[in-house]
């Protein structure tokens, strides 16, 4: 079995960004991502919300058939929202994902908004070091860099 651990941090408003996003706008994007992940994550085909209470959303996510990211085509997840900076996803297979909005110094020394994605994806069907495990890891690396979706 392979567990893919990844963390990816990206600057929200890179130099040359057409639209500058505020913290509130990024948080609104994360809330939307919890409800409509297919608008943000290319490997997600669709999502069905089962329940939403306070800051907890329970849903079933269906991944695209050609996705190496998910070992199951359908997975049930619970998303806990911790406004205004954190989403925690717990999948029924033991996989987890965390999305965090943070502030930090950018390249110019000015305060900047950052978005960090942390994953622990379980792939019981993959062998450590296999080509399939490498492909799954490569696909996971693309999931974090979708900040343009927050500008829509």
C-alpha positions as CSV (number, residue, x, y, z in Angstrom):
1,X,0.0,0.0,0.0
2,X,1.1,3.5,-0.8
3,X,0.3,6.6,1.2
4,X,1.1,9.8,-0.7
5,X,2.0,12.7,1.7
6,X,2.2,16.1,0.0
7,X,2.1,19.7,1.0
8,X,1.9,22.5,-1.5
9,X,1.9,26.3,-0.8
10,X,1.1,28.9,-3.4
11,X,0.9,32.6,-3.3
12,X,-2.7,33.8,-3.8
13,X,-1.9,37.0,-5.6
14,X,1.3,36.4,-7.6
15,X,2.9,39.3,-9.5
16,X,0.8,40.1,-12.6
17,X,-2.4,38.6,-11.2
18,X,-5.3,40.2,-13.0
19,X,-7.6,40.2,-10.0
20,X,-6.3,40.7,-6.5
21,X,-8.1,38.5,-4.0
22,X,-8.8,39.4,-0.4
23,X,-8.7,36.9,2.5
24,X,-12.5,36.9,2.5
25,X,-12.7,36.1,-1.2
26,X,-10.3,33.2,-0.8
27,X,-12.3,31.9,2.2
28,X,-15.5,32.1,0.1
29,X,-13.7,30.1,-2.6
30,X,-12.7,27.4,-0.1
31,X,-16.3,27.2,1.1
32,X,-17.5,26.9,-2.4
33,X,-14.8,24.2,-3.1
34,X,-16.2,22.2,-0.2
35,X,-19.6,22.2,-1.9
36,X,-18.7,22.1,-5.6
37,X,-15.2,20.6,-5.8
38,X,-15.4,19.9,-9.5
39,X,-15.1,23.6,-10.2
40,X,-11.7,23.6,-8.5
41,X,-10.2,20.1,-8.7
42,X,-9.9,18.8,-12.3
43,X,-10.0,15.1,-11.3
44,X,-13.5,15.5,-9.7
45,X,-16.4,14.7,-11.9
46,X,-19.3,15.5,-9.5
47,X,-20.2,15.9,-5.8
48,X,-23.4,15.1,-3.9
49,X,-24.0,16.9,-0.6
50,X,-25.7,14.6,2.0
51,X,-25.8,17.0,4.9
52,X,-24.6,20.3,6.0
53,X,-24.8,21.4,9.7
54,X,-22.9,24.3,11.3
55,X,-19.4,23.9,9.9
56,X,-19.6,20.3,8.7
57,X,-20.4,19.1,5.2
58,X,-20.8,15.4,4.4
59,X,-20.7,14.5,0.7
60,X,-19.9,11.8,-1.8
61,X,-17.4,12.8,-4.4
62,X,-17.2,11.0,-7.8
63,X,-13.8,11.1,-9.5
64,X,-13.2,11.0,-13.2
65,X,-12.7,7.5,-14.5
66,X,-9.2,8.2,-15.8
67,X,-8.0,9.7,-12.5
68,X,-5.0,8.2,-10.8
69,X,-5.6,10.3,-7.7
70,X,-8.4,8.3,-6.2
71,X,-8.1,4.5,-5.8
72,X,-11.9,4.5,-5.6
73,X,-14.2,6.1,-8.2
74,X,-16.6,7.2,-5.4
75,X,-15.6,8.3,-2.0
76,X,-17.5,9.7,1.0
77,X,-15.9,12.6,2.8
78,X,-16.6,14.9,5.8
79,X,-15.4,18.4,5.5
80,X,-15.0,20.5,8.6
81,X,-14.8,24.3,8.0
82,X,-12.9,26.4,10.6
83,X,-13.5,30.0,9.5
84,X,-11.8,32.0,8.3
85,X,-8.7,29.9,7.5
86,X,-9.0,26.1,7.4
87,X,-10.8,23.2,5.8
88,X,-10.2,19.7,7.0
89,X,-11.4,16.7,4.8
90,X,-11.6,13.2,6.2
91,X,-12.3,10.5,3.7
92,X,-13.9,7.2,4.6
93,X,-10.8,5.3,3.4
94,X,-8.6,7.1,5.9
95,X,-7.2,9.7,3.5
96,X,-7.1,13.3,4.7
97,X,-6.7,16.8,3.1
98,X,-6.3,20.2,4.7
99,X,-6.6,23.6,3.0
100,X,-5.2,26.6,4.9
101,X,-5.2,30.3,4.2
102,X,-2.2,32.1,5.8
103,X,-0.3,35.3,5.7
104,X,3.4,35.6,5.2
105,X,6.2,37.7,3.7
106,X,6.3,37.6,-0.1
107,X,9.4,37.9,-2.3
108,X,9.3,41.7,-1.8
109,X,9.0,41.5,2.0
110,X,5.4,42.6,1.9
111,X,2.6,40.6,3.6
112,X,1.0,38.2,1.2
113,X,-1.8,35.7,1.2
114,X,-0.8,32.1,0.8
115,X,-2.9,28.9,0.3
116,X,-1.5,25.6,1.5
117,X,-2.8,22.2,0.6
118,X,-1.8,19.2,2.7
119,X,-2.6,15.6,1.7
120,X,-2.3,12.1,3.0
121,X,-3.9,10.0,0.3
122,X,-4.1,6.2,0.8
123,X,-3.7,4.0,-2.2
124,X,-4.0,0.3,-1.1
125,X,-4.0,-0.9,-4.7
126,X,-0.6,0.6,-5.6
127,X,2.9,-0.8,-4.9
128,X,5.6,1.4,-3.5
129,X,7.9,2.6,-6.3
130,X,5.6,1.5,-9.1
131,X,4.9,3.6,-12.2
132,X,1.3,3.8,-11.1
133,X,2.3,5.2,-7.7
134,X,4.5,7.8,-9.5
135,X,1.6,8.8,-11.7
136,X,-0.8,9.1,-8.7
137,X,1.8,11.3,-6.9
138,X,2.2,13.5,-10.0
139,X,-1.6,14.0,-10.3
140,X,-1.8,14.9,-6.6
141,X,0.8,17.6,-7.1
142,X,-1.5,19.3,-9.7
143,X,-4.4,19.5,-7.3
144,X,-2.9,22.3,-5.2
145,X,-2.2,24.8,-7.9
146,X,-5.7,25.7,-8.8
147,X,-5.8,29.3,-7.4
148,X,-7.2,30.7,-10.7
149,X,-10.5,28.9,-9.9
150,X,-10.9,31.2,-6.8
151,X,-11.0,34.2,-9.1
152,X,-14.2,33.1,-10.9
